[in-house]
Amino acid sequence: MQKWLWVVVAVLALAAGLRLSASFKSAPAEPVAALVYPTPRALTEFDLLDEQKQPVGLKDLQGHWTLVFVGYTHCPDICPMTMAKLAGMYQDLVKLTPDPLEIWFVSVDPKRDTPEQLAQYITYFKQAPIKARTADHKDLFPFIRQLGLMYAINEGKEERYTVDHSASIALLNPQGAVVAMFKPEMKPGAVPLINNQQFLADYPLVIAAASP
């Protein structure tokens, strides 16, 4: 009798284990280094300029996905390294995006980053058709804040000053609303940068979660 009891217990335990395993397998994968907003964050109208001195507003975010990175052309590390990473992944990201994809580099240093300077800067990243934007601080700061990003000018002597800014990358949907934020790796003593492999793993999960 005791032998049969142990057999029954073993069968029940096996069945429970199989059910638990199936539940784990059916659970959807979650992005590791990206935050997806439960509700898209719609933007209000904004006024920027592109590298050709043409106005850029809310309508320019319509009809395509947009990855937005905030920085400045005199940045010694985070900006050029992040833009190079995005440019290098661009073709892979396009294949994973259901609609067209644009990459925006938004300069938060309008004093030095003229449209001419921005036009030259984005030519360094030839793998992707990156678009540059900037504006005076009165227009720029509210736009950056809407994205959930930040920046601060560290005034220095003459033209030698730095700018603190977010290292995350915002993703906007084809309606022009912020749907996710890709976070950089934070390692002691290292520049905070996105991890290409993790970004490419997270990206389709984010797109799927943010798509209607």
C-alpha positions in Angstrom: 0.0 0.0 0.0 2.8 2.4 0.9 4.5 1.6 -2.4 1.4 2.6 -4.4 1.2 5.8 -2.3 4.7 6.8 -3.4 3.9 6.1 -7.0 0.8 8.3 -6.8 2.8 11.1 -5.2 5.5 10.8 -7.8 3.0 11.0 -10.7 1.3 14.0 -9.2 4.6 15.8 -8.7 5.6 15.0 -12.3 2.3 16.4 -13.6 2.7 19.6 -11.5 6.3 20.0 -12.8 5.2 19.7 -16.4 2.4 22.3 -15.8 4.9 24.7 -14.2 7.4 24.1 -17.0 4.7 24.8 -19.6 3.7 28.0 -17.8 7.3 29.3 -17.9 7.6 28.5 -21.6 4.4 30.3 -22.5 5.3 33.4 -20.5 6.2 36.2 -23.0 9.8 37.4 -23.0 10.5 40.8 -21.3 13.1 43.3 -22.5 16.1 43.5 -20.2 17.5 46.9 -20.8 14.4 48.8 -22.0 11.4 50.3 -20.2 8.1 50.1 -22.1 5.5 52.7 -21.0 2.1 51.1 -20.3 0.5 54.1 -22.0 2.3 56.0 -24.8 3.3 59.5 -23.8 1.9 61.9 -26.4 4.0 65.1 -27.1 2.7 68.6 -27.5 3.8 70.8 -30.4 7.4 71.7 -30.5 9.7 74.0 -32.6 13.2 72.7 -33.6 15.5 73.3 -36.6 17.2 70.6 -38.7 20.7 70.6 -40.1 19.4 72.5 -43.2 17.9 75.2 -41.1 14.4 73.9 -41.8 11.7 73.9 -39.1 10.8 70.6 -37.4 7.6 70.0 -35.5 5.2 67.3 -34.3 4.2 66.5 -37.9 7.7 65.3 -38.6 7.3 62.4 -36.1 4.2 61.1 -37.9 4.2 57.9 -40.0 7.4 56.3 -38.8 9.2 55.0 -35.7 11.9 57.3 -34.3 14.9 56.7 -32.1 16.0 59.9 -30.3 19.3 60.4 -28.7 20.2 63.7 -26.9 23.8 65.0 -27.0 26.2 67.5 -28.5 28.9 67.5 -31.1 31.8 68.4 -28.7 31.0 65.4 -26.5 34.2 63.3 -26.2 32.8 59.9 -25.7 29.1 59.0 -25.1 27.7 60.8 -28.1 30.0 59.6 -30.9 30.1 56.1 -29.5 26.3 55.9 -29.1 25.7 57.3 -32.5 28.2 54.9 -34.1 26.4 52.0 -32.4 23.0 53.1 -33.6 24.3 53.7 -37.1 25.9 50.3 -37.1 22.7 48.6 -36.1 20.5 50.6 -38.3 20.0 48.0 -41.1 19.2 45.3 -38.6 16.7 47.6 -36.8 15.0 48.5 -40.0 14.3 44.8 -40.6 12.7 44.5 -37.2 10.5 47.6 -37.6 7.0 47.3 -39.2 7.1 50.9 -40.5 10.0 53.2 -41.6 12.5 54.0 -38.9 14.3 57.4 -38.3 17.2 58.2 -36.0 17.3 61.7 -34.5 20.4 63.3 -33.0 19.1 66.2 -30.9 21.8 68.6 -29.9 21.4 70.3 -26.6 24.3 72.7 -27.2 22.8 75.3 -29.6 25.5 77.8 -28.9 28.2 75.7 -30.6 26.1 73.3 -32.6 24.9 75.4 -35.5 23.0 73.7 -38.4 26.3 73.7 -40.3 28.1 72.0 -37.5 25.4 69.4 -37.2 25.3 68.7 -40.9 29.0 68.0 -40.8 28.7 65.9 -37.7 26.1 63.4 -38.9 28.2 62.6 -42.0 30.6 60.8 -39.8 28.0 58.0 -39.3 27.5 56.9 -42.9 25.7 53.6 -42.2 22.4 55.4 -41.4 20.5 58.4 -42.6 20.7 60.2 -39.3 18.8 63.5 -38.9 20.0 66.3 -36.6 17.9 68.7 -34.7 18.4 71.6 -32.3 16.8 74.8 -31.0 17.2 77.6 -28.6 17.0 76.5 -25.0 13.5 78.0 -24.5 12.2 75.6 -27.2 14.7 72.8 -26.6 14.3 72.2 -22.9 10.5 71.6 -22.9 10.9 69.1 -25.8 13.6 67.2 -24.1 11.6 67.1 -20.9 8.6 65.7 -22.8 10.8 62.8 -24.0 11.7 62.0 -20.4 15.3 63.0 -20.9 17.5 65.8 -19.5 20.5 68.0 -20.0 22.4 70.7 -18.1 25.1 73.1 -19.4 28.3 73.3 -17.3 29.5 76.8 -18.1 33.2 77.1 -18.5 35.8 79.4 -19.9 35.2 80.6 -23.4 34.1 77.7 -25.6 35.5 75.0 -23.3 32.5 73.7 -21.4 30.7 70.3 -21.2 27.1 69.3 -21.2 25.5 66.7 -18.9 22.8 64.8 -20.7 20.9 61.5 -20.7 22.6 58.4 -22.2 19.3 56.7 -22.8 17.5 56.5 -26.1 13.8 57.2 -26.5 11.6 55.3 -28.9 8.6 57.1 -30.4 5.8 55.4 -32.3 4.4 56.5 -35.7 1.9 58.7 -33.9 4.7 60.7 -32.4 4.3 59.4 -28.8 7.1 58.1 -26.5 6.6 54.4 -26.0 9.9 53.2 -24.5 13.3 54.1 -23.2 16.4 52.0 -23.9 18.9 52.3 -21.0 22.7 52.1 -21.2 24.9 49.7 -19.4 26.2 51.3 -16.2 29.6 49.9 -15.3 32.0 51.4 -12.7 34.7 53.4 -14.5 33.1 52.9 -17.9 31.2 55.2 -20.3 27.5 54.5 -20.1 26.6 53.0 -23.5 24.0 50.8 -24.9 24.9 47.2 -25.4 24.4 46.3 -29.1 23.5 42.7 -28.5 21.0 43.5 -25.8 19.5 46.3 -27.8 18.9 44.1 -30.8 17.4 41.4 -28.4 15.1 43.9 -26.7 14.1 45.9 -29.7 11.5 43.5 -31.3 10.0 42.8 -27.9 9.6 46.6 -27.4 8.1 47.1 -30.9 5.6 44.2 -30.3 4.6 45.6 -26.9 4.2 49.1 -28.2 2.3 48.2 -31.4 -1.5 48.4 -31.4 
